């Protein structure tokens, strides 16, 4: 048990580095360039912005892997905080 993490509430630098390395490996193995991921993020935000007002400061869009029956496959994970719904 990491006592520092228990009291600080923040992940240790070791955990942050480990998570970053995982993301880099996932990007490398999925053959999706950072530029393509940024374009996908922009398109997703453009579509969602038609319906809701989003918090631009805390958006997280990343590529990860999911376990399938026959191995793993890439998955796009998006965390987009919504401030409020737009009036229709």
N, C-alpha and C positions, 0 to 999 in steps of 0.2 A: 504494500500500500504506500502511495506517495503522500507523505504528510504535508508537504508544501502545497500540493494540489487541493488537499482537503481544506486548508485554511484560506487559500487565495481565491479559489473558485475558477482560476484560470488554468488552462492546460500547460503542462511544462514545455519548455523549449524542445525537449526531446520528442514529445508527442506532436508538436507543431511541425517539426522537421520530418518526422515519419509520415505525417499526413501529406505534406508537400511532395515528398518523394513518391508516394503512392499515386498522386495526381499526375506527376510527370510521367511515370511509367504507363499509366492508363492512356494518356494522350499519345505517347509514343506508339503504343500497341494498337491504338484504334485508327491510326493514320489520319487524324483530324488535326489540321494545323491550328495554332492559336488564332490566326486571322479568320479562318472559317468558323471557329467557335464564337468569335466576336461578332461576325456577320449574323450567325444564328441567333445570338443573344439580342442583337438590335432588332431583328425581324420579330422575335417573340415579344419584346417590349412594345414594339409598334402596334402589334395586334391587340395585346392586352390593354394598352392605353386607350383604345377606342371605347372600352367598357368601364374601366376603373381608373382612379387616380392612384398612382403608385409612388412609393417612397424610393426615390432614386439613390439615396445614400446607403441602403442596406441590401442591395441586390446581389444574389449569389447564383451564378449559373456555371455548372461544371459537368464534366464527363466522368462517369464512374463505371463500374462493372456490376452486373447482376448475375446471380447463379441461375442457370437454366438446367433443364434435364440433361442436355448433351454438352455441358460446359458452361462457359461464361460468355456474356455478350455486353457490348457497350450500352450505357444508359445515360441519358441527359437528365440531370437533376437541376431544378430551378426553384430558388426560394426568392419570391418577389413580394415584399410587404405591400399590402393594399391600404391606402389611407381611407378611401371611401368610394362608393359606387357612383358612377356618373348618372345624372338624370336622363331618362329616356322619354 
